[in-house]
């Protein structure tokens, strides 16, 4: 029995698909850019929440349709599997009267956050697709 561990080799590491890098980093950057309009705490919270939601979305994309799937499938599943997007859609559905202008007042103060957050969740899968395309293009050359 050897007491010395075998040396670390790069080939022992599993490869991370470029879509994963692009999706999570794009989510982190989108949150950080959005947070800069407020303060440092908002930068930290927005970027970490968007990145964590992107990780959940990437795990679903890994299972189905797979990272080699068509871009439109990855984009669609990347959005629909994002828990932050689902929460924003549910919040918008709850506040539909305020969004349609049927109700006004203090209770409608934050009703615009649902569509804004849902819109922020549309961008990160595009970053993943762009990074996947860039890596494939470089490998083919």
N, C-alpha and C positions, 0 to 999 in steps of 0.2 A: 504494500500500500504506500503510495507516494504522498509525501506531506507537502509537496510543491504543487500549486495549482497550474493548470496549463495556461500558457500565455494567451492574452486576448488577441483575437484576430478580427479584422473588419468583416470577414465573411460570416462570422458567427452572428452578426446583427441581422435582423430582419429588415428588409427594405420597406420603407413607407411610401405609399403611392403618391405621385405628385398632386392628385386631386385633393388628398387629405391636407397636404401642406398648404396648397393654395386656398382651400376653403377656410381652414382655421385661421390662417394668417390674415386673409382678407376680412374675416369677421372681427378679428382683434383690431386691425387697423381702422375698420369702419366705426367700431365702438370708441376707439381712442380719438379719432377725428371728431366724432359727434360730441364726445365729452369735453373737448377743448373749448366748446362754446360756454361751458359752465365753470368748472374748477378741476383741480387735480383729483379730488375724490370721485367726481363724475367720470373722469378719464379711466380711473382704475375699475370702477364698478361697471361702466358700460362695456369696456373692452373685455373684461373677464366674463361677464354674462353672455355677451354675443359669442365669444370664443367657446365657452362651455356648451352653449346651445349648438354651435357648429360641430363640436365633437360628437354630441348625441346624433346629430343629423348624419355625420360621416359614418358612424357605426351602423346606422340603418342602411345607408347607401352601400356599405360593404357587404351586407347580407343580401340585399336585393335593391337594385338591379345589378350590382357589381361595378367595380371601377372601370371596367372595359366597356361598359354599355354606352349607348348613344348619348350625346351631350344633352339632348332635350329630356331624356329620362333622368339623368343625374341631376339636372337643374330642378326638375319638377319634384322628385323625391327629396332632394336636398332642402327644398323649401317646405314641403308638406310634413317632413319628419322633424322639423325644427320646433322644439317645444316653445320657444319664445314666439314664433310665428303663430302657433296654435293658440297661445294665450292672448296674443294681440287680436286675433280674429274673434275669439270668444268675448273679449272685452268690448270689441266693436259691436258685436251682435247684442250684447247686453245694453249698450248705450245707443242703440239704433235711433231712438226718438230724438236724441240730442244731435246726432249726426245728420238727420234729415230735416232738422229745424222745427220739429213738432213740439219740442219742449226746450225751454231756455231757463237760465238762472244759475245759481251757484252749484247745483247738482251736475251741471254740464261742463264744469270748468276743465276737466281732464279728458273729455270725450274724444278729443283729437289725437290723443296718444296712441290709440289702437291702430289707426291707419298709418301713423308715422313709424311705429315700431315694426309693423308688418312690411312697410316699404324698406326699412333697413335690413330686413331678413332676405330680401330679394337679391341683394348684391353679392354676398359671400360665395354662393355656389358658382357665380360667374367667374370669380377669382380662381376657384378650383379648376374650372374648365379651361381658363386661359393658361394656368400653370401646367396642366396636363398637356395641352396643345403645344406649349413651348418646349416641354421636355421631349415629346414625341418628335417634334420637328428637329430638335438637336440630335436625337438618336438616329434619325433617318439620314442625316447628312454625313 
